[in-house]
């Protein structure tokens, strides 16, 4: 199997097509990238910037360059000796515009008689055999329907007509009532929908790739890529939504000829990738969580907890209790339709006569899912998790204990629809209740609330980090590592600055107090989140911060929501953001704190990047992050990238120009290019893992590892040195007599200087940058 040394993620869209990507390949090659990594490229909803709403899986999206664009990109990569990795979306398709999706259009027009009826996951017995489409503003809008050109119309929405369902003179309402679908108010989606969705997105309908013919048709174009030698590997979006992820991955391996495959699998703390998964690893959120916590000062936890408590009068910041509540609220709210569908699958014979009522079964199922510690089980893998979740639900709700005793044996049977569908549903509740709600409520330190992380885990000791890295090298050496993605809630450089707050908790508390006094928002935890985001992303435009603040407030759903916005609260939020630009005192408070933390943030940024690029696994560089990127949640993190500027800066570095200092963003470009090139050109230096311990005064502020030596005395490989907790290092007087032992002469890829052999002062190695990447000197250069 061909595997990458590194990848570089590109967001393909109409404004940056596959042809544009092809033109970027020479720069990526010069940067040191091994494989180009593409966001979804199959035909999607017109105008979609992300591509996860595929409307036609049989073709490459014309708006993204079409098949000619993919051929151009693939040829460009091949000419440079590079591979191609593509993101695919097997769980769902986009149905926002039915006419754009031939499968969905057929389903709506022909109902259960459609050749694609079995491709979609519809509960035909619920809803009188009609698919409920939640598009109306209210039921009164049925009076606004029109029939035109053989279609049913509602404002800009177009729907097909079943054969023989319309005659001249028929009222649009009467025609609507004869269709295989029913247009309903969007507010009914939460509890009355009868087709499986992606999370709570009504315009993304789940498909049943567990059926061989559906898999075959949905992946025919993907197969063509491999048959034609256009693509080398795949990234699989949201496998947890599938009925049988393990079976799907086996099929995908066969279809691709055993190609390199990664899964977007969120591993909770202590969870391992299921052994039956035919893939090389995850997309790297687990690595991101470890790296962030390594650079967070544990000494700041108590002070930030105390500050958080002050912002929550009468409400303890109990994360476990919080996520139990947010998951239960999601199960009872936006995903109630999915829970009720599970309840309808409980056999009538279950429980004491006359059997469990739908409401009681739904109550118990929702409680079990709320108690789940991970996204889902893959029965029989994870059976113990399901048993414990049922036990936890019984402790939380003793009144449901007898019901849970009845349900557990049913849920343990993956061969039944209830057992299978329960596994598909638990991850939806986890994602919406935790990542998209609790992560906007648990606000003591924004760095910690990233996808795939447990924010109650504040920091990670170097010893534990090294243990996890050795384990990663042993068990998942080809799994991806990442720092920023199209889904991260804050980019790596935003988090690098926010992490400094843990080293300056008292100064942050004073700054936050000032900002709250100058531009108050009546929600203390949200204020902490908002002002950390402003600090982390600064400088940022008014428009970017307005968009983030509105999204964050509505996701938190404490003081306002997406479905019922609180206009007065949101006006206060908008005024606070405006004050950043219009009130000199607010601007000064922000810029003073940024200036206080900027050197430390730059140090964290370089340390994060070097650690990620050189640790075990396959490092991915998200587009543009070879320069500093201080983005917030999507769509902010999906903005366009000025590749010409980066190409010019890289050429200058290669011509001998040095960054002004480590705060210069060219320093990050230098680090990225030198690390990627070394991984690509000298892979033998990255075949093992061994912690390297410093000695003397500031040893705890250095994180170092040797990627060539599996044990003491082995052949040295690439040696990474990175600064940890730079505020504390400065307060302690710097590196002083701290030293590392080098077994041979080694050249710093960033500065060109040679060090060793023997004990070498860390201050000398890190004189110019807070990080170093050392490689054994070869031959005449020794």
ChimeraX attribute file (.defattr): number of C-alpha atoms within 10 A of each C-alpha:
attribute: neighborCount
match mode: 1-to-1
recipient: residues
	/A:1	8
	/A:2	10
	/A:3	17
	/A:4	23
	/A:5	24
	/A:6	25
	/A:7	27
	/A:8	22
	/A:9	21
	/A:10	25
	/A:11	24
	/A:12	24
	/A:13	23
	/A:14	16
	/A:15	13
	/A:16	17
	/A:17	23
	/A:18	30
	/A:19	19
	/A:20	18
	/A:21	24
	/A:22	19
	/A:23	15
	/A:24	19
	/A:25	22
	/A:26	17
	/A:27	17
	/A:28	22
	/A:29	19
	/A:30	16
	/A:31	23
	/A:32	23
	/A:33	29
	/A:34	26
	/A:35	26
	/A:36	29
	/A:37	26
	/A:38	21
	/A:39	21
	/A:40	26
	/A:41	30
	/A:42	27
	/A:43	25
	/A:44	29
	/A:45	24
	/A:46	16
	/A:47	12
	/A:48	15
	/A:49	20
	/A:50	19
	/A:51	25
	/A:52	24
	/A:53	23
	/A:54	28
	/A:55	28
	/A:56	20
	/A:57	23
	/A:58	16
	/A:59	17
	/A:60	21
	/A:61	28
	/A:62	19
	/A:63	22
	/A:64	27
	/A:65	23
	/A:66	19
	/A:67	18
	/A:68	13
	/A:69	21
	/A:70	23
	/A:71	20
	/A:72	20
	/A:73	26
	/A:74	25
	/A:75	16
	/A:76	20
	/A:77	26
	/A:78	16
	/A:79	11
	/A:80	15
	/A:81	11
	/A:82	20
	/A:83	24
	/A:84	22
	/A:85	25
	/A:86	20
	/A:87	23
	/A:88	23
	/A:89	22
	/A:90	23
	/A:91	24
	/A:92	26
	/A:93	27
	/A:94	26
	/A:95	23
	/A:96	20
	/A:97	17
	/A:98	21
	/A:99	16
	/A:100	18
	/A:101	21
	/A:102	13
	/A:103	21
	/A:104	26
	/A:105	21
	/A:106	20
	/A:107	24
	/A:108	25
	/A:109	18
	/A:110	20
	/A:111	21
	/A:112	18
	/A:113	13
	/A:114	16
	/A:115	12
	/A:116	19
	/A:117	18
	/A:118	16
	/A:119	22
	/A:120	21
	/A:121	16
	/A:122	23
	/A:123	17
	/A:124	15
	/A:125	9
	/A:126	16
	/A:127	14
	/A:128	12
	/A:129	16
	/A:130	22
	/A:131	24
	/A:132	23
	/A:133	21
	/A:134	20
	/A:135	21
	/A:136	19
	/A:137	12
	/A:138	14
	/A:139	14
	/A:140	10
	/A:141	14
	/A:142	17
	/A:143	11
	/A:144	12
	/A:145	18
	/A:146	17
	/A:147	21
	/A:148	10
	/A:149	7
	/A:150	12
	/A:151	15
	/A:152	20
	/A:153	18
	/A:154	18
	/A:155	9
	/A:156	6
	/A:157	15
	/A:158	18
	/A:159	21
	/A:160	22
	/A:161	22
	/A:162	20
	/A:163	10
	/A:164	8
	/A:165	13
	/A:166	20
	/A:167	8
	/A:168	6
	/A:169	6
	/A:170	11
	/A:171	14
	/A:172	18
	/A:173	15
	/A:174	11
	/A:175	19
	/A:176	23
	/A:177	13
	/A:178	15
	/A:179	23
	/A:180	21
	/A:181	24
	/A:182	19
	/A:183	22
	/A:184	22
	/A:185	18
	/A:186	18
	/A:187	16
	/A:188	18
	/A:189	23
	/A:190	19
	/A:191	18
	/A:192	20
	/A:193	26
	/A:194	23
	/A:195	23
	/A:196	26
	/A:197	26
	/A:198	19
	/A:199	20
	/A:200	20
	/A:201	14
	/A:202	21
	/A:203	19
	/A:204	22
	/A:205	22
	/A:206	24
	/A:207	27
	/A:208	22
	/A:209	24
	/A:210	17
	/A:211	13
	/A:212	12
	/A:213	13
	/A:214	17
	/A:215	18
	/A:216	15
	/A:217	15
	/A:218	21
	/A:219	20
	/A:220	15
	/A:221	17
	/A:222	24
	/A:223	19
	/A:224	15
	/A:225	19
	/A:226	16
	/A:227	13
	/A:228	9
	/A:229	14
	/A:230	21
	/A:231	24
	/A:232	25
	/A:233	26
	/A:234	23
	/A:235	23
	/A:236	23
	/A:237	20
	/A:238	19
	/A:239	20
	/A:240	24
	/A:241	26
	/A:242	23
	/A:243	25
	/A:244	20
	/A:245	23
	/A:246	19
	/A:247	15
	/A:248	21
	/A:249	20
	/A:250	15
	/A:251	18
	/A:252	22
	/A:253	17
	/A:254	13
	/A:255	18
	/A:256	20
	/A:257	14
	/A:258	17
	/A:259	21
	/A:260	21
	/A:261	26
	/A:262	25
	/A:263	27
	/A:264	17
	/A:265	20
	/A:266	24
	/A:267	18
	/A:268	16
	/A:269	14
	/A:270	6
	/A:271	12
	/A:272	9
	/A:273	16
	/A:274	14
	/A:275	9
	/A:276	13
	/A:277	17
	/A:278	22
	/A:279	26
	/A:280	20
	/A:281	24
	/A:282	24
	/A:283	25
	/A:284	26
	/A:285	25
	/A:286	22
	/A:287	25
	/A:288	21
	/A:289	25
	/A:290	18
	/A:291	23
	/A:292	23
	/A:293	22
	/A:294	21
	/A:295	28
	/A:296	27
	/A:297	23
	/A:298	17
	/A:299	14
	/A:300	18
	/A:301	18
	/A:302	12
	/A:303	16
	/A:304	21
	/A:305	17
	/A:306	14
	/A:307	19
	/A:308	22
	/A:309	17
	/A:310	14
	/A:311	20
	/A:312	13
	/A:313	9
	/A:314	8
	/A:315	10
	/A:316	14
	/A:317	20
	/A:318	10
	/A:319	16
	/A:320	11
	/A:321	10
	/A:322	18
	/A:323	23
	/A:324	21
	/A:325	18
	/A:326	23
	/A:327	28
	/A:328	23
	/A:329	19
	/A:330	23
	/A:331	31
	/A:332	21
	/A:333	15
	/A:334	19
	/A:335	27
	/A:336	23
	/A:337	23
	/A:338	30
	/A:339	27
	/A:340	23
	/A:341	23
	/A:342	22
	/A:343	23
	/A:344	17
	/A:345	17
	/A:346	23
	/A:347	13
	/A:348	13
	/A:349	10
	/A:350	16
	/A:351	18
	/A:352	10
	/A:353	8
	/A:354	9
	/A:355	13
	/A:356	20
	/A:357	15
	/A:358	17
	/A:359	13
	/A:360	13
	/A:361	26
	/A:362	23
	/A:363	20
	/A:364	24
	/A:365	27
	/A:366	27
	/A:367	26
	/A:368	26
	/A:369	29
	/A:370	25
	/A:371	26
	/A:372	24
	/A:373	18
	/A:374	20
	/A:375	21
	/A:376	23
	/A:377	23
	/A:378	19
	/A:379	19
	/A:380	10
	/A:381	13
	/A:382	16
	/A:383	15
	/A:384	12
	/A:385	16
	/A:386	24
	/A:387	17
	/A:388	16
	/A:389	21
	/A:390	26
	/A:391	19
	/A:392	18
	/A:393	23
	/A:394	21
	/A:395	12
	/A:396	15
	/A:397	15
	/A:398	13
	/A:399	11
	/A:400	19
	/A:401	18
	/A:402	13
	/A:403	20
	/A:404	24
	/A:405	14
	/A:406	16
	/A:407	23
	/A:408	18
	/A:409	11
	/A:410	18
	/A:411	25
	/A:412	21
	/A:413	15
	/A:414	19
	/A:415	10
	/A:416	13
	/A:417	15
	/A:418	22
	/A:419	22
	/A:420	21
	/A:421	22
	/A:422	25
	/A:423	25
	/A:424	24
	/A:425	25
	/A:426	27
	/A:427	22
	/A:428	25
	/A:429	32
	/A:430	28
	/A:431	19
	/A:432	22
	/A:433	25
	/A:434	25
	/A:435	21
	/A:436	20
	/A:437	25
	/A:438	24
	/A:439	26
	/A:440	24
	/A:441	26
	/A:442	25
	/A:443	25
	/A:444	28
	/A:445	23
	/A:446	24
	/A:447	31
	/A:448	25
	/A:449	25
	/A:450	22
	/A:451	24
	/A:452	22
	/A:453	24
	/A:454	17
	/A:455	22
	/A:456	14
	/A:457	12
	/A:458	20
	/A:459	22
	/A:460	18
	/A:461	15
	/A:462	20
	/A:463	12
	/A:464	12
	/A:465	17
	/A:466	19
	/A:467	13
	/A:468	15
	/A:469	22
	/A:470	21
	/A:471	14
	/A:472	18
	/A:473	20
	/A:474	12
	/A:475	13
	/A:476	19
	/A:477	19
	/A:478	23
	/A:479	22
	/A:480	26
	/A:481	27
	/A:482	24
	/A:483	26
	/A:484	25
	/A:485	24
	/A:486	21
	/A:487	16
	/A:488	19
	/A:489	29
	/A:490	30
	/A:491	27
	/A:492	29
	/A:493	26
	/A:494	26
	/A:495	31
	/A:496	27
	/A:497	27
	/A:498	27
	/A:499	27
	/A:500	28
	/A:501	26
	/A:502	27
	/A:503	23
	/A:504	19
	/A:505	20
	/A:506	15
	/A:507	14
	/A:508	19
	/A:509	18
	/A:510	12
	/A:511	18
	/A:512	19
	/A:513	14
	/A:514	16
	/A:515	23
	/A:516	18
	/A:517	11
	/A:518	16
	/A:519	20
	/A:520	16
	/A:521	21
	/A:522	12
	/A:523	15
	/A:524	19
	/A:525	23
	/A:526	24
	/A:527	24
	/A:528	25
	/A:529	21
	/A:530	24
	/A:531	20
	/A:532	26
	/A:533	26
	/A:534	23
	/A:535	20
	/A:536	30
	/A:537	24
	/A:538	17
	/A:539	12
	/A:540	15
	/A:541	11
	/A:542	14
	/A:543	11
	/A:544	17
	/A:545	22
	/A:546	17
	/A:547	17
	/A:548	22
	/A:549	24
	/A:550	18
	/A:551	17
	/A:552	23
	/A:553	26
	/A:554	22
	/A:555	22
	/A:556	23
	/A:557	20
	/A:558	14
	/A:559	16
	/A:560	19
	/A:561	17
	/A:562	13
	/A:563	10
	/A:564	9
	/A:565	15
	/A:566	13
	/A:567	10
	/A:568	11
	/A:569	16
	/A:570	19
	/A:571	13
	/A:572	15
	/A:573	24
	/A:574	19
	/A:575	16
	/A:576	25
	/A:577	25
	/A:578	17
	/A:579	18
	/A:580	24
	/A:581	14
	/A:582	12
	/A:583	14
	/A:584	11
	/A:585	16
	/A:586	23
	/A:587	14
	/A:588	12
	/A:589	18
	/A:590	24
	/A:591	17
	/A:592	13
	/A:593	15
	/A:594	20
	/A:595	11
	/A:596	14
	/A:597	21
	/A:598	18
	/A:599	17
	/A:600	24
	/A:601	27
	/A:602	24
	/A:603	24
	/A:604	30
	/A:605	25
	/A:606	28
	/A:607	28
	/A:608	25
	/A:609	25
	/A:610	23
	/A:611	21
	/A:612	23
	/A:613	26
	/A:614	23
	/A:615	25
	/A:616	27
	/A:617	27
	/A:618	24
	/A:619	29
	/A:620	28
	/A:621	25
	/A:622	22
	/A:623	23
	/A:624	18
	/A:625	22
	/A:626	20
	/A:627	19
	/A:628	21
	/A:629	19
	/A:630	24
	/A:631	28
	/A:632	26
	/A:633	20
	/A:634	18
	/A:635	16
	/A:636	19
	/A:637	21
	/A:638	19
	/A:639	14
	/A:640	13
	/A:641	14
	/A:642	10
	/A:643	14
	/A:644	11
	/A:645	10
	/A:646	18
	/A:647	18
	/A:648	12
	/A:649	19
	/A:650	19
	/A:651	14
	/A:652	14
	/A:653	17
	/A:654	13
	/A:655	9
	/A:656	8
	/A:657	12
	/A:658	15
	/A:659	18
	/A:660	11
	/A:661	11
	/A:662	18
	/A:663	19
	/A:664	14
	/A:665	19
	/A:666	23
	/A:667	23
	/A:668	23
	/A:669	24
	/A:670	22
	/A:671	24
	/A:672	23
	/A:673	24
	/A:674	20
	/A:675	27
	/A:676	26
	/A:677	21
	/A:678	20
	/A:679	22
	/A:680	18
	/A:681	12
	/A:682	13
	/A:683	15
	/A:684	15
	/A:685	21
	/A:686	24
	/A:687	16
	/A:688	24
	/A:689	26
	/A:690	22
	/A:691	23
	/A:692	20
	/A:693	16
	/A:694	22
	/A:695	17
	/A:696	12
	/A:697	16
	/A:698	19
	/A:699	19
	/A:700	17
	/A:701	21
	/A:702	28
	/A:703	24
	/A:704	23
	/A:705	24
	/A:706	26
	/A:707	27
	/A:708	21
	/A:709	21
	/A:710	18
	/A:711	13
	/A:712	10
	/A:713	8
	/A:714	12
	/A:715	16
	/A:716	24
	/A:717	25
	/A:718	29
	/A:719	27
	/A:720	26
	/A:721	24
	/A:722	23
	/A:723	24
	/A:724	25
	/A:725	23
	/A:726	23
	/A:727	21
	/A:728	16
	/A:729	19
	/A:730	11
	/A:731	8
	/A:732	12
	/A:733	10
	/A:734	17
	/A:735	20
	/A:736	14
	/A:737	14
	/A:738	21
	/A:739	23
	/A:740	21
	/A:741	16
	/A:742	18
	/A:743	15
	/A:744	16
	/A:745	17
	/A:746	25
	/A:747	23
	/A:748	22
	/A:749	20
	/A:750	20
	/A:751	18
	/A:752	10
	/A:753	11
	/A:754	18
	/A:755	21
	/A:756	16
	/A:757	12
	/A:758	13
	/A:759	15
	/A:760	17
	/A:761	19
	/A:762	25
	/A:763	15
	/A:764	12
	/A:765	22
	/A:766	17
	/A:767	11
	/A:768	15
	/A:769	20
	/A:770	23
	/A:771	30
	/A:772	27
	/A:773	24
	/A:774	26
	/A:775	24
	/A:776	23
	/A:777	15
	/A:778	10
	/A:779	6
	/A:780	5
	/A:781	10
	/A:782	11
